[in-house]
């Protein structure tokens, strides 16, 4: 039950958030396919509830649309990776995988951003050349950070002027 509910919730959030609930997508069929996948994985096993949800809990802290695109693209990639090792001869597995591929394509900019984050973690900050480059870019980075925070302040103050709270 938990796997089915969380999977459908995640897919629904993705599709609704990014306007991919179209006539070609039949949520009831997807629900049926997820039910079959649930049976394949025996996800009604008692250990499924241990430790709480793995994806839906993480979604709550990603509030901005562009932020959500990043985390959702990664979640979809993880579902696709999981389905790679599943029997693709089953129609419900193929249907779910196709829908996930379609959604992943629509979130391709999120995948690029994930790669950027991964590349940042690989930087050798103990390397003198990297340190020199970083120092040369420090002022520009701080300027961008300042631009970002001042635009948020502007938006907040504009909202407060418009709000009749």
N, C-alpha and C positions, 0 to 999 in steps of 0.2 A: 504494500500500500504506500509506504513512504517513498520508494523509488519512483513509482508511477506518479504520485502527487507532485513530487519535487521536479521530476522531468517535465511533466506537462506545464507546471508553473513556470519553469525556466524558459521553455520554448514559447509559451504564451507571452511572457514579458518581452522576449526578444522580438517576436513577430509584431506585437501591438506597439511596442516602443518605436519601432522603425518602419511602421506602415506596411508590413508584409502579410497582413491578414487579407488575403485576396480570395476570389471565388475558387481558384485552383486549389487552395488549401482547405482541406476539410478537417477541422479540429476533431470532429467525432471520429473520423477514420484514424487520425493520429492518436487519439485516445485509445482506440481499439488496438492499434499497432503497439502502443506502449504497454497495454495490458498483456499482450502476447510476449513482449520483451521481458516484462516483469516475470512472467512464468518461466521464460528461458533462464533467467538469472536467479530464480527462486528468491525474489526480493521480498517475499513475505516472511522470510526467516527472521527470527527474533533479534539477531545482531544488527539488523539494518537501523534500528532506532538508537543504537549505542553512539554516544558522542554528538548527536544532533545532525542537522543537515550539513552537506559539504559544499553546496553551491548557493542555495537561496539565502543563507545567513550572510554570505559575503556580498551579495548584491545590495543589501540595505545600506552599506556605507558608501556606495558609489552612486552619487545623486545626480550629477550633471550628465546630460545626454552623451557628450563625447567621452566622459569617463566610463559610462555604462558600455559604450561600444567597445572599449578596450577590454574590460573584464568579460563581457559576453562573448567576444571573439575568442578569448582564451578558453572559456567554458565550452563553447561549441567545438573547438579543437580537441578538447579532452574527451568529449562524447564521441567524436569521430574516431579518435585513437582507440577508445574502448570498443567501438563497433568493428574496427579492423580485424579483431580477433574473434568475431562472432560469425556464425554461419550465414554467409551472404546469399545462400540459396533460398532462404526464407523471405517471402515477400514483405513481411512487416519490417524486417531488418533493412531491406533495400529501401523501402518507403521512408523510414526514419532517416537513414543515411542521406538519401537524396534531398530531403527537406533541410537537413543540417548543412549539406554542401551549399544549397541555395542561400541559406541564411549567412553562412560563412562568407560567401562572395559579396554579399551586401555589406558585410562588416570588414571588408579587406583593409580599410584604413586603420581599424583597431588592431589588426594583426601586425601591421607595419609598426605601430606604436609599441606593441609588445616586444617586437624585435629590437627596437631602439632601446627599450628598458633593459633587455637582456644584454645588449652590447655594452651598455653603460656599466653593468656589473662586472664585465670582463676587463674593463680598463685597469691597467697596472698603475695605480696611483703612486707606487714607490719608484716608478721609472722616471728618471730626471727629465727626459724629453717630454713625457706626458705632463709632468708637473709644470714645465715651462709653458707649454701650450695652455694648460688650465689657467695659469696665472695671467697669461695674455688675454684670456677670455673672461676673466672674473668680473671686470667692470660691466661688460655687455650682459652677462648673466644677471647681475644685480639690477641693471636697468630694466631688463625684461621682467624680473620679479616685481620691481616697483611699478611698472606699467600695469601688470596684472592686478596688483592689489589696489591701485588707484582706480582702475576701471570698475572693480567690485564695489568700492566705496561710492563711486558715482552712481552705479546702478541702485545701490541700497538707498542713497539719499533721494534719488529720483522716485523710487518706490514709496518712500516715506512721505514725500510731498503729495503723491497721488492717492495714497491710502487715507481713507477717512476713519482710521482706527480710533 
